[in-house]
Amino acid sequence: MTVLNESGISDVLPPLHAVNGLANRMPGALVLLLGLRSEAFVAQSLVYPAQAGYLPQPRSPRVVYLVLDPEEPPEGGYIASRIVEAAAGFRGLEAVFVVSGWSARAVGVDAAFEARIAERRLEIPVALLDPHGPEGAPGVLSTDLEDRISASLVRFAPERTSGLFAVAAPEESRKSGRSEKRRGGLFGGLLERNRRDPDGDLRGSPVVLLGGFGSPFSARELAAELGRAGVRVAGTVPADGVGELPEIGEGTVVGLLDANLPEARRAAEERGAEVVETLVPVGVDGTARFVQDVSAAAGPASSEVGKARNVWHNLQHLRNRVRGKRVFFAGDTGLELPLARFLADAGAVVLEVGMPRFDRRRLSEELQALGPDVDVVAAPDWRGQMERVEKKRPDLVVASAGLYGPLVARGHLCRTSSELTRLGVHGYEGARRVLETISRTFERAEELDSSLNI
């Protein structure tokens, strides 16, 4: 395997594109963007486009924009008052997330101070999120904002002790008004059934699934697979609401649905939770390895060899459609390496995997599973990617948003990486959805070529 670092300017969506998705994912939260007019424009413009079979993601009414004037910096406390005013227009708020980066600092706004004042006035959690990359980490991922908000949610969650009882995180329990009905919603019934065995025994460590903002239904499917393996799934982060967050702390096992969540991982480890080092649960073998390693860490070990063999057998007709196809990854979501590993397992020939950010230590398991015959390019330069695509002429390019249009115009068959991740790529069902989508892509291209007698 060759790992190159081009130190280029990668073509990635800015993290602000996730603002609307985060608000839609958490019904009880208000997302407030504090920045310049250009940032508000970016956040409103970069909603997900419509695609075949899917409705476009709507703009959330729970996203509020506070536009700063660089010529007239606001006085201290003014932003906090505006946050309180914005929150007063919504009922049942459980938390406020203030997205504020370098532009607010440049104008002279102490966003952390304003958030603390607003929190005292509102008496609900107010978290400050920096949408830019973590300190010292090269490159920017479109999912960086998801990492920040996941870390905040981990800190909002009640803290679990090594015993059978959990204590609420300081102030958060009182602020968010948790009650006995907190286990309802999308995951509630399933997770309650996984919480104990038929005899009511609470042996084994509870498991929390961390990540998966773009595909909550695939997290639910993965929770069902863990439950089948005898694992107690306590909940997910994010949950359907701040009041439904699971206990996290000593004795909790955390399974990451995305390797690019450094701050969320750190927040869980600071609580004393055990974060399992394993493959991302993308693809058949990745899901089987994830279930085995998480179940081993939680207590009851489980073998997924037979399950994985059956799933591969049922996917044989889809594997036949992708076998031998040459695929080039130039995406920006951070899940390109697990997706490439899965397609290589399915029989495709992966030519290159471009990754805006590359952490060899965190991705060592993925690199080993991918195999030695694939080139990995860290911080790829978009010009170099275009040249290599033109030279190698792959059958399919999994492209970033900026490269999609130019590559299609040059006659390349493309899908965007965000399209695949929004399918719900985690778990065995996610593997089926990915192969079905790619198979349909090839079929439609062949039908078009046939109709044009190409």
ChimeraX attribute file (.defattr): number of C-alpha atoms within 10 A of each C-alpha:
attribute: neighborCount
match mode: 1-to-1
recipient: residues
	/A:1	12
	/A:2	11
	/A:3	15
	/A:4	13
	/A:5	17
	/A:6	14
	/A:7	14
	/A:8	15
	/A:9	14
	/A:10	26
	/A:11	23
	/A:12	21
	/A:13	21
	/A:14	20
	/A:15	22
	/A:16	26
	/A:17	20
	/A:18	22
	/A:19	24
	/A:20	22
	/A:21	20
	/A:22	23
	/A:23	20
	/A:24	19
	/A:25	18
	/A:26	19
	/A:27	17
	/A:28	20
	/A:29	25
	/A:30	26
	/A:31	26
	/A:32	23
	/A:33	22
	/A:34	23
	/A:35	24
	/A:36	18
	/A:37	13
	/A:38	10
	/A:39	20
	/A:40	17
	/A:41	12
	/A:42	15
	/A:43	20
	/A:44	17
	/A:45	12
	/A:46	16
	/A:47	18
	/A:48	18
	/A:49	11
	/A:50	11
	/A:51	9
	/A:52	6
	/A:53	6
	/A:54	10
	/A:55	10
	/A:56	12
	/A:57	13
	/A:58	12
	/A:59	17
	/A:60	18
	/A:61	12
	/A:62	24
	/A:63	21
	/A:64	17
	/A:65	21
	/A:66	17
	/A:67	15
	/A:68	18
	/A:69	13
	/A:70	14
	/A:71	7
	/A:72	9
	/A:73	13
	/A:74	14
	/A:75	10
	/A:76	14
	/A:77	17
	/A:78	11
	/A:79	22
	/A:80	21
	/A:81	16
	/A:82	14
	/A:83	27
	/A:84	17
	/A:85	13
	/A:86	18
	/A:87	22
	/A:88	12
	/A:89	9
	/A:90	13
	/A:91	8
	/A:92	12
	/A:93	20
	/A:94	22
	/A:95	27
	/A:96	25
	/A:97	22
	/A:98	25
	/A:99	24
	/A:100	23
	/A:101	18
	/A:102	13
	/A:103	15
	/A:104	20
	/A:105	12
	/A:106	12
	/A:107	17
	/A:108	15
	/A:109	23
	/A:110	16
	/A:111	23
	/A:112	16
	/A:113	15
	/A:114	21
	/A:115	24
	/A:116	16
	/A:117	19
	/A:118	25
	/A:119	20
	/A:120	13
	/A:121	13
	/A:122	19
	/A:123	16
	/A:124	20
	/A:125	27
	/A:126	25
	/A:127	22
	/A:128	22
	/A:129	23
	/A:130	18
	/A:131	25
	/A:132	21
	/A:133	19
	/A:134	16
	/A:135	6
	/A:136	6
	/A:137	11
	/A:138	15
	/A:139	19
	/A:140	24
	/A:141	25
	/A:142	22
	/A:143	26
	/A:144	25
	/A:145	24
	/A:146	28
	/A:147	28
	/A:148	23
	/A:149	26
	/A:150	24
	/A:151	24
	/A:152	22
	/A:153	24
	/A:154	28
	/A:155	20
	/A:156	26
	/A:157	23
	/A:158	24
	/A:159	23
	/A:160	22
	/A:161	18
	/A:162	14
	/A:163	8
	/A:164	8
	/A:165	9
	/A:166	16
	/A:167	14
	/A:168	16
	/A:169	17
	/A:170	13
	/A:171	13
	/A:172	21
	/A:173	19
	/A:174	13
	/A:175	18
	/A:176	21
	/A:177	13
	/A:178	18
	/A:179	10
	/A:180	8
	/A:181	10
	/A:182	16
	/A:183	23
	/A:184	15
	/A:185	13
	/A:186	13
	/A:187	23
	/A:188	18
	/A:189	12
	/A:190	20
	/A:191	21
	/A:192	15
	/A:193	15
	/A:194	22
	/A:195	22
	/A:196	20
	/A:197	14
	/A:198	8
	/A:199	6
	/A:200	8
	/A:201	9
	/A:202	12
	/A:203	14
	/A:204	19
	/A:205	20
	/A:206	25
	/A:207	30
	/A:208	25
	/A:209	22
	/A:210	27
	/A:211	27
	/A:212	23
	/A:213	26
	/A:214	20
	/A:215	17
	/A:216	22
	/A:217	18
	/A:218	20
	/A:219	27
	/A:220	20
	/A:221	19
	/A:222	24
	/A:223	27
	/A:224	21
	/A:225	17
	/A:226	23
	/A:227	21
	/A:228	13
	/A:229	17
	/A:230	20
	/A:231	30
	/A:232	29
	/A:233	28
	/A:234	27
	/A:235	28
	/A:236	26
	/A:237	28
	/A:238	26
	/A:239	25
	/A:240	22
	/A:241	22
	/A:242	27
	/A:243	24
	/A:244	25
	/A:245	23
	/A:246	29
	/A:247	25
	/A:248	33
	/A:249	24
	/A:250	20
	/A:251	20
	/A:252	28
	/A:253	28
	/A:254	27
	/A:255	28
	/A:256	25
	/A:257	23
	/A:258	22
	/A:259	21
	/A:260	23
	/A:261	23
	/A:262	16
	/A:263	19
	/A:264	24
	/A:265	23
	/A:266	15
	/A:267	18
	/A:268	23
	/A:269	18
	/A:270	13
	/A:271	18
	/A:272	19
	/A:273	24
	/A:274	21
	/A:275	20
	/A:276	17
	/A:277	17
	/A:278	22
	/A:279	29
	/A:280	25
	/A:281	28
	/A:282	29
	/A:283	31
	/A:284	26
	/A:285	27
	/A:286	26
	/A:287	26
	/A:288	24
	/A:289	21
	/A:290	26
	/A:291	29
	/A:292	21
	/A:293	19
	/A:294	25
	/A:295	27
	/A:296	16
	/A:297	22
	/A:298	24
	/A:299	16
	/A:300	16
	/A:301	16
	/A:302	18
	/A:303	15
	/A:304	17
	/A:305	12
	/A:306	9
	/A:307	14
	/A:308	19
	/A:309	14
	/A:310	12
	/A:311	16
	/A:312	20
	/A:313	11
	/A:314	12
	/A:315	17
	/A:316	11
	/A:317	13
	/A:318	19
	/A:319	21
	/A:320	14
	/A:321	19
	/A:322	22
	/A:323	15
	/A:324	15
	/A:325	17
	/A:326	20
	/A:327	26
	/A:328	24
	/A:329	29
	/A:330	30
	/A:331	29
	/A:332	27
	/A:333	25
	/A:334	23
	/A:335	22
	/A:336	20
	/A:337	24
	/A:338	24
	/A:339	26
	/A:340	26
	/A:341	24
	/A:342	24
	/A:343	24
	/A:344	23
	/A:345	20
	/A:346	24
	/A:347	16
	/A:348	20
	/A:349	21
	/A:350	23
	/A:351	20
	/A:352	25
	/A:353	23
	/A:354	30
	/A:355	26
	/A:356	26
	/A:357	22
	/A:358	20
	/A:359	13
	/A:360	11
	/A:361	8
	/A:362	16
	/A:363	19
	/A:364	14
	/A:365	14
	/A:366	19
	/A:367	20
	/A:368	12
	/A:369	18
	/A:370	21
	/A:371	13
	/A:372	10
	/A:373	12
	/A:374	19
	/A:375	16
	/A:376	21
	/A:377	23
	/A:378	22
	/A:379	22
	/A:380	23
	/A:381	18
	/A:382	20
	/A:383	14
	/A:384	12
	/A:385	21
	/A:386	14
	/A:387	11
	/A:388	15
	/A:389	21
	/A:390	14
	/A:391	9
	/A:392	13
	/A:393	16
	/A:394	21
	/A:395	16
	/A:396	20
	/A:397	26
	/A:398	26
	/A:399	26
	/A:400	25
	/A:401	19
	/A:402	15
	/A:403	21
	/A:404	20
	/A:405	13
	/A:406	12
	/A:407	17
	/A:408	14
	/A:409	9
	/A:410	9
	/A:411	10
	/A:412	18
	/A:413	20
	/A:414	23
	/A:415	21
	/A:416	20
	/A:417	23
	/A:418	20
	/A:419	19
	/A:420	21
	/A:421	20
	/A:422	16
	/A:423	18
	/A:424	24
	/A:425	28
	/A:426	30
	/A:427	30
	/A:428	24
	/A:429	18
	/A:430	26
	/A:431	27
	/A:432	21
	/A:433	18
	/A:434	23
	/A:435	23
	/A:436	17
	/A:437	16
	/A:438	18
	/A:439	17
	/A:440	13
	/A:441	15
	/A:442	17
	/A:443	13
	/A:444	11
	/A:445	12
	/A:446	13
	/A:447	11
	/A:448	12
	/A:449	11
	/A:450	10
	/A:451	9
	/A:452	8
	/A:453	7
	/A:454	7
